[in-house]
Amino acid sequence: MPEGGHIANTIFERAVLIDSSALYALADKRDNRHREALICLTRIDSNSFPVFVSNGTIYEAYRLILHKLGIQRALLFLNNIYDGSTAVERITEEDEKNARQYLQRFSDQPITYIDALNLAIMK
């Protein structure tokens, strides 16, 4: 939430695209950002912001959860993410093209491909 509690005026400022680190923090109670992620999720819910996640982020988060928390937690994650409360945005060829352009434009920064894809989806 922005400083001062400002609530945005447009849907583009009020929608939330969740990344894999936030999904992992929600899944792992031992993660040092777990509490912060829960607070953010509560604020998102209380403000009725639509929540989105890219299918690429789901793949990345599943892998993290699988390797750090095990198969049962990873499967639970998939059940929860596909329960209808989160809209899944599918990565398109156009998103991939735009992501590659972002990576070239910002080649001085270590941006992951999935982060560039999410940026393309947000735009």
Secondary structure, 3 states (H helix, E strand, C coil): CCHHHCCCCCHHHHCEECCHHHHHHHHCCCCCCHHHHHHHHHHHHHCCCCEEEEHHHHHHHHHHHHHHHCHHHHHHHHHHHCCCCCEEECCCHHHHHHHHHHHHHCCCCCCCHHHHHHHHHHC
